[in-house]
Amino acid sequence: MQIPQPVWLLLGLSPLARLIQSGISGGLGANPIEYIIRFSGDWALWLLLISLSISPIARLPGCRGVIRLRRLAGLFCFFYATLHLCSYLVLDKYFDWFDIGRDLRKRPYITVGFSTFLLLLPLAVTSSKGWIKRLGRHWGTLHTLVYPAAILAICHYFLMTKADWRLPALHALLLALLLGWRWRRNIFSPLPG
C-alpha cells in the first residue's frame, strides 16, 4: 500500500504542530526556550536517523518504494535542525553575537552542534532534482557528508547531556548499526543507493 506524499508531509509537520499546540496551551514547562531548543533538536536527530534507516528498510521485500521518502526525511531533518539553531540564536541569545562567540569557545557541544548544521546545509541546498543533475556523480560524494553529520549530531547530544546518557547511547547504538550496515554492504556487495 502506497501512502500519498501529502500524508508524509503532514506527518513531518506534526511535531511542529505539537510544539505550537504545547505553546498555546502552556505546556512548554518552566523553561519554554530550553523546551523548544531540546524538542527541535530531538526531532532533527530522530529524522536524521530515520533518513539513514530508509536504505536498509528499502532492501526488505516489498519495501522498495520507501526509498522515495529519504529526501523528504532529510529535508525535515534540516528543517528541525534550522528551528533548533534559530531557537538558540533568537530565543536564547537574542542575536548577541559576543555571547554566541563565547559559547562557541567555551561550550564544545555548541561548536559541535554548529558544525553539524554546517554539514547538513549543503545537503539540504543540493537535494533538488536540478542539483542532482548539475552535480552528476559528485552529488553522491557530497551527500556522504550525512555520515560525519550524524556522528557529530550524536557527539553534540552526548556533550550536552549532563547525567543520564542512556538515550544518547541508544541513538549512538542505532547510528553504529546503520553505519555498520552501510559499511558491510559496500564491502561485500557494492550496489548503488
C-alpha positions in Angstrom: 0.0 0.0 0.0 1.4 3.4 -1.0 0.9 6.3 1.3 0.4 9.6 -0.6 3.2 12.2 -0.3 0.9 14.8 1.3 0.3 12.4 4.2 4.1 12.2 4.7 4.3 16.0 4.6 1.6 16.2 7.3 3.5 13.6 9.4 6.7 15.6 9.0 5.0 18.8 10.2 3.1 17.1 13.1 6.0 17.7 15.6 5.8 21.4 14.8 2.1 21.4 15.2 2.5 19.6 18.6 5.1 22.2 19.6 2.8 25.1 18.6 -0.1 23.4 20.5 2.0 23.0 23.6 3.0 26.7 23.4 -0.7 27.8 23.1 -1.8 25.5 25.9 1.1 26.5 28.2 2.7 23.1 28.0 6.3 24.1 27.4 7.3 23.7 31.1 9.2 26.0 33.4 11.8 26.9 30.8 10.0 27.3 27.4 13.1 28.3 25.5 15.0 25.2 26.6 12.0 23.1 25.8 11.8 24.4 22.2 15.5 24.0 21.7 15.5 20.4 23.0 12.3 19.5 21.2 13.6 20.7 17.8 17.0 19.2 18.3 15.5 15.8 19.3 13.3 15.8 16.1 16.3 16.8 13.9 18.3 13.9 15.3 15.4 11.4 15.0 14.7 12.4 11.4 18.4 12.2 10.6 18.4 8.6 11.9 15.2 7.9 10.1 16.7 9.2 6.8 19.7 6.9 7.3 17.3 4.0 8.1 15.5 4.2 4.8 18.1 2.5 2.6 18.2 -0.7 4.8 14.4 -0.7 5.1 14.1 -0.4 1.3 16.1 -3.6 0.9 13.4 -5.6 2.7 10.9 -7.4 0.5 8.0 -5.2 -0.6 9.6 -2.0 0.8 11.5 -0.7 -2.2 9.0 2.3 -2.6 10.1 3.7 0.8 13.3 5.0 -0.8 11.5 7.9 -2.3 10.9 9.2 1.3 14.6 9.6 2.1 14.9 13.1 0.6 11.8 14.2 2.4 13.1 12.8 5.8 16.4 14.6 5.2 14.7 17.9 4.4 12.5 17.6 7.5 15.7 16.8 9.5 17.2 20.1 8.2 14.0 22.0 8.9 14.1 20.9 12.6 17.8 21.5 12.8 17.3 25.0 11.5 14.5 25.5 14.0 16.9 24.2 16.7 19.7 26.6 15.7 17.3 29.6 15.3 15.7 28.9 18.7 19.2 29.1 20.2 20.2 32.2 18.2 17.0 34.2 18.6 15.2 33.0 21.7 18.1 32.1 23.9 20.8 34.6 22.8 18.7 37.4 21.2 21.4 37.6 18.4 24.0 38.6 21.0 27.0 37.7 18.7 29.5 38.3 21.5 27.7 35.8 23.8 27.3 33.3 20.9 31.0 33.6 20.2 31.8 33.0 23.8 29.6 29.9 23.8 31.4 28.6 20.7 34.7 28.9 22.5 33.6 27.7 26.0 30.9 25.1 25.3 32.1 22.2 23.0 28.6 21.0 22.4 27.6 24.3 20.8 30.6 24.1 18.5 29.9 20.5 17.6 26.2 21.3 17.0 27.0 24.3 14.8 29.5 22.1 12.8 26.7 19.5 12.4 24.4 22.2 11.0 27.1 23.4 8.6 27.5 19.8 7.2 23.7 19.5 6.8 23.4 22.8 4.9 24.9 21.8 1.6 22.9 18.6 1.7 19.6 20.5 2.0 20.6 23.0 -0.6 21.6 20.3 -3.2 18.7 18.0 -2.5 16.6 19.0 -5.5 16.5 17.1 -8.8 18.1 20.1 -10.5 21.1 20.0 -8.2 21.4 16.2 -8.6 21.5 16.7 -12.4 24.0 19.6 -12.1 26.4 17.8 -9.8 26.2 14.5 -11.6 28.4 11.8 -9.9 29.7 14.4 -7.5 26.2 14.7 -5.9 26.6 11.3 -4.2 30.1 12.1 -3.0 28.8 15.4 -1.5 25.9 13.6 0.2 28.3 11.3 2.1 28.6 14.3 4.4 25.5 12.9 6.1 27.7 10.3 7.9 30.0 12.8 9.7 27.0 15.0 10.3 25.2 12.1 12.0 28.3 11.3 14.1 28.7 14.9 15.1 25.0 15.1 16.0 25.4 12.2 18.4 28.5 13.8 19.9 26.5 17.0 20.3 23.9 15.0 22.2 26.4 13.3 24.4 28.3 16.5 25.2 25.0 18.3 26.0 23.8 15.6 28.3 24.9 16.1 31.9 23.8 13.0 33.8 21.7 10.3 32.1 23.5 9.1 29.0 21.1 6.2 28.2 19.2 8.0 25.5 22.3 9.4 23.7 23.8 5.9 24.0 20.7 4.4 22.4 20.9 6.9 19.5 24.7 6.1 19.1 23.9 2.4 19.0 21.3 2.9 16.3 23.8 5.0 14.3 26.5 2.4 14.7 24.2 -0.3 13.4 23.2 1.9 10.4 26.8 2.8 9.6 27.9 -0.9 10.1 25.1 -2.0 7.7 26.3 0.6 5.1 30.0 -0.4 5.5 29.2 -4.1 5.3 27.0 -3.6 2.2 29.6 -1.5 0.5 32.4 -4.0 1.3 30.5 -7.2 0.3 28.0 -6.0 -2.3 28.8 -2.6 -3.7 25.5 -1.6 -5.2 24.3 2.0 -5.8 21.9 3.6 -3.4 
